[in-house]
Amino acid sequence: MIERAVINAGPLVALSLLGQLELLPALFSEIWVPQTVFHEVAIAGIGKAGAESLQSEAWRKRVPVSPSPDPLLVMELDAGEAEVISLARQLSPCIAVIDERRGRRIAQNVMA
C-alpha cells in the first residue's frame, strides 16, 4: 500500500464539506498539499468549504515548497493539478489524489 499522498483542492473541499478530513490521515501516513492548492483552498477560498480546516497548524505543516511543474502539465491542467503531479513525482512512491478525470489520466501517464 502506498502511504504517501499529494492532495488536490477538489478532494480536500469535498472531504471538508462531509466533515471527513480525518479520513486522509487514516488512509495515509504522509499527506502533502502543494502550495498552489493550499492557497486556492485556504487563502483565496476564505469563507468557503475547506478553508478553515486547512488553516489549522496541523495542515499548514503539510505544505512543502513544491517543484516547478513541467510546462507541458501547466498547458494541459490547472496550476493545482500540475503542482500535485509534480510533487507526487518528486515524492515517489506516492499517490496523487485528483478528482478530475483528465487530471487523473494525465497523472497515470506521467507517473507510470
SEBAVO-757565 format. One record per atom (N, C-alpha, C): residue in one letter; x, y, z. Coordinates in steps of 0.2 Angstrom, whole numbers, plus 5000, padded with zeros to 4 digits. Example, Ala and Ser with C-alpha at 12.3 -4.5 7.8 and 13.67 -1.06 7.14 Angstrom:
BEGIN
a506649725039 a506249785039 a506649845039 s506449895035 s506849955036 s506450005039 
***
This chain:
BEGIN
m500449945000 m500050005000 m500450065000 i500350114996 i500650174996 i500450225002 e500950245006 e500750285012 e500850355011 r501050385005 r501150455004 r500650474999 a500350535000 a499850564995 a499950634995 v499850664989 v499850734987 v499150744985 i498750794988 i498050804988 i497950874984 n497450864979 n497250924975 n496650954979 a496451014977 a495951054980 a495251024981 g495050994975 g494350964975 g494250914980 p494650864981 p494550814986 p494650844993 l495050894994 l495050925001 l494450965003 v494150994998 v493551034999 v492950985000 a492950934996 a492350884996 a492450845003 l492950825005 l493050795012 l492850845018 s493050905017 s492850955022 s492150965022 l491850975016 l491050985016 l490750925020 l491050865019 l490750805023 l490950795030 g491350845032 g491650835039 g492150775040 q492450755034 q492850695034 q493550705033 l493850765034 l494550775033 l495050725036 e494750695042 e495150645046 e495250585042 l494950575037 l495050505033 l495750505030 l495950565028 l496650565025 l497150545029 p497250565036 p497750535040 p497650465042 a497050445041 a496850375042 a497050325037 l497050355031 l497250315025 l498050325023 f498350385025 f499050395023 f499450415028 s500050395029 s500450415034 s500750485033 e500850505026 e501150565024 e500550595019 i500350655021 i499950695017 i500250765015 w500250775009 w500550845006 w500050885002 v500050945004 v499650995000 v500051044997 p500151044990 p500551094987 p500351164988 q500851204988 q500751274989 q500151304985 t500151294979 t499651324975 t498951294977 v498851234979 v498251204981 v498051234988 f498551244993 f498451274999 f498151344998 h498451384994 h498251454993 h497551454990 e497451404985 e496751404982 e496251394987 v496351344992 v495851324996 v495851375003 a496351375006 a496451415012 a496451485012 i496751515007 i496851585007 i496351625002 a496351604996 a495851634991 a495151604992 g495151554996 g494451524997 g494151545004 i494451595007 i494251615014 i493451615014 g493151585019 g492451585020 g492051525016 k492451495012 k492151435008 k492351375011 a492051315009 a492251255012 a492951235012 g493251205017 g493851185017 g494351235020 a494251295019 a494751355020 a494951355028 e494451355032 e494551355039 e494951295042 s494751235039 s495051175041 s495751175039 l495951195033 l496651195031 l497051245034 q496751295037 q497151345040 q497451325047 s497251265050 s497551245056 s498251225055 e498651235061 e499351215061 e499551145058 a499151095060 a499251035058 a499251025050 w498851065047 w498851065039 w499351105036 r499551165040 r500051205037 r500751175037 k500851125041 k501451085041 k501551045035 r500951025032 r500950985026 r501051015019 v501251085019 v501351125013 v502051135012 p502351095007 p503051095006 p503251145000 v503851165000 v504051204994 v504051154988 s503551164983 s503451124978 s503951134972 p504151084968 p504551094962 p504151134957 s504451174953 s504051204947 s503751154943 p503151154941 p502851104937 p503151104930 d503151054927 d503351044920 d502851094916 p503151134911 p502751174907 p502151144903 l502351074901 l501851044897 l501251024902 l501351014908 l500751004913 l500351064914 v500751124914 v500351184915 v499951204909 m500151184903 m499751194897 m499151154897 e499151094900 e498651044900 e498151044906 l498351064911 l498051064918 l498051134921 d497551134926 d497651194930 d498251194935 a498451254938 a499051254941 a499051204947 g498551204951 g498551154956 g498651084954 e498351054949 e498450994947 e499150974945 a499351024941 a500051024938 a500551014944 e500451054949 e500951054955 e500850994959 v500250964960 v500050904963 v500550844960 i500450844953 i500850794949 i501550794950 s501850864949 s502550874950 s502750854957 l502450874962 l502650854969 l502650774970 a502050744967 a501950674968 a502550634965 r502750664959 r503350634956 r503950634960 q504050694963 q504650704967 q504650664973 l504050654976 l504050614982 l503950534981 s503950514975 s503850444973 s504250394977 p503850344980 p503250314978 p502650364982 c502150374978 c501650424980 c501050414976 i500450434979 i499850434975 i499650514975 a499450534969 a499150594968 a498350594968 v498050624973 v497350624974 v497050684970 i496750664964 i496450714960 i495750694958 d495350744958 d494650724957 d494450734950 e494750764946 e494550774939 e494850724934 r494450694930 r494650634926 r495250644922 r495250704918 r495850724914 r496450724918 g496450754924 g497050764928 g497250694930 r496850654932 r497050584934 r497350544928 r497050554922 r497350514917 r498050544915 i498150604915 i498750634914 i499250614919 a499050614926 a499450584931 a499650514930 q499250474928 q499350404927 q499950394922 n499850434916 n500350434911 n501050454913 v501050514917 v501650544919 v502050504924 m501650474929 m501950444934 m502150374933 a501950344928 a502050274926 a502750254925 
***
